[in-house]
Amino acid sequence: MIKNKEVIDTNLYKWYKNWNRVQKSFFEEPYELYEKIKIEKFVEQNKFKKIFHIKDNYINFNFTTVKTIKEADLVLITDQKFSRSKCKDIILNIKEILTECPRVFLCLNRHYLNITGTETDKSLPDDYETAIQKWLEKSLELPVQNYSEKFVDDGKYFTWVIPDQKFYIEK
């Protein structure tokens, strides 16, 4: 059941670190985010034991995290700011991370990618979500497994906590 709440703070951007907590406060029943559970299952099924988590939001996953990328057997990126970088910088960042750890689970916010519209590649598919995967594969020259789900973003999916586009990349 949804609680009646009134948001009176107009500077919502400062809430970004607490979106998970804020969104949970609108509901009476306890719950976990579907996307959080999906990532936890991916980690468990693939037997990853040491995850380095790059994040900008306070969300606690049920797995062991490590302090440095070099210690990790998987790097998980849920940081919204990662998606706000220029496309070429996103690729450079991923390549740099892959030099430290050969496996990345990357969550990108489709609403932020190439927000300026200045970086275009007409060879990519017209379907935006498919184009993101093809762009990653082409730019990284690596296979990219897509764990994203196609949906119309109407606010029900809490994409401000965990970005909606999810990819597994292994070097």
N, C-alpha and C positions, 0 to 999 in steps of 0.2 A: 504494500500500500504506500502510495506517495504522500509524504507529509506536505502540508501547506507551509511554504517558506517564501519570504520576501527578500530579494537581494537588493540591499540598499547601497552597497559599495559600487561605485561606477568605475573604479580602477581595477578591473578584473584581471589584467595582465599579471599583477603581482601575485595572483593566486596560483600560478602555474606549477609551483612545487607541491602544492597541496590539492591539486585537482581530484585525486583519488578520494581523499578524505572529504572534500567538499561535496563531491557527487554522491558519496555514500550517505552523507547526512540528509539527503532528500528522501531516503527510504527508511521505513521502520524495521523491516526484516533484514537480518545480516545476509550478506552475499559476497561472492568473489567475482571479479571481472572475468568473463569468458576468455578474453585474450590472455590474461595472466595465467589461467589454468592451462590454456593451449600451449603457452611457452613452457610452463613447468612440465607438462607431459612430453614435449619435444626433448627437453633436457634429460628427463628420466628415461625415455625410450632409447635415446642415443647414448646413454650411460656416461654423460658428461659429469665430471665430479668437481671441477674447479672453474667457476665462471667469473670473468671480469665483467662487471656491469657498468656501462657508460650511460648515465641517466641524469635527468634534471627534475625528476618527480619522485616524491617519497612513496615508493611502493616496495613492499617486502615480498620477495619471491621465496618459495620454500626450497632453496638449494644453497649450497655453499658458495660464497663469493671469496675472491682473493684480492689482494691489494695491488698487484701489478699484472699487466698483460702477460709478461713472460712466464708467470706462474700458471696461467690459465690454459685449459684445454678447449675453451670456447669463450669468445667475446660476444656479449649481448649488448646491443645498442638500442636503447629506447628513448634517448635524448631527443626532444623535439627540435632543439637548435641544430642538430646534425642535418635535418631536412631543409633548414633555412639557408644553408651554404650554397654557393654557386655549384652547379652540376659538376664542373671540373674539379672543384675542391672536395666535393663528396667522394669522387673517385680517388683522388689523391689520398684522402684520409683513410679510405677503406684499404687501399694498397699498402699504406704505411702500417696499419693495424695488422694486415696479413703477413707482414715481415716479422712481427712479434709473436703472433699466434695464427696458425693456419686455418682456423675455423671461426666464422662470424655468423651470428644470427642478427640480422639487420632489420630494424623496424623504421620505416620512413613514413612521414605524414604526406600523403598525396596532395594535400591542399597547399603545402609549402614548396614543393619541388618546382624549381624554375618559375618562381612566383613573378619574376620580372618579365618572363617570356623572351628573354634575350638569347637563350641558348636553345636552338631548335635543330632537330635532325629529321628531315622529311622522310628518311628511309624507315623510320619506326612505324609500327602499326598505329592505326587510327584510334584503337581502343586504348585509352590512357593508362589503365592499370596494366595491361599487357605490355605496353610500350615501356613502362618502368623496368620490368624484368628484362626485356630485350636490350634496353639502354645499359643496364648493369652488365649483362653478359658481353655485349659488344665492347664496352669501355674497359672492363676488367680482363677480358679474354679468358673467362672462366665460366664453367656451368653454374647456373644460379637456380636453386629450387625455390619455387614460389609457394609460400604458405598463407598468402593473402586470401581473403574471401571477398567476392564481389557483392556490394550492397550500395544502396543509395544512403548517403550519410545524412540522416535526419536528426542526429543528436543522441539516438538511443544506443550507440555503440561505444561511447566514451573514448573517442579517438584522441582526446586531449590528455589522456593518461598514458596509453600505449598507442603509438602511431599505427595506422591501419594496414599499411603495406609491409609484409613480412617475408624475408628472404634468408635462405641459408646458403652461405658461400664457403666453399672449401678449396684451399690452394693445393 
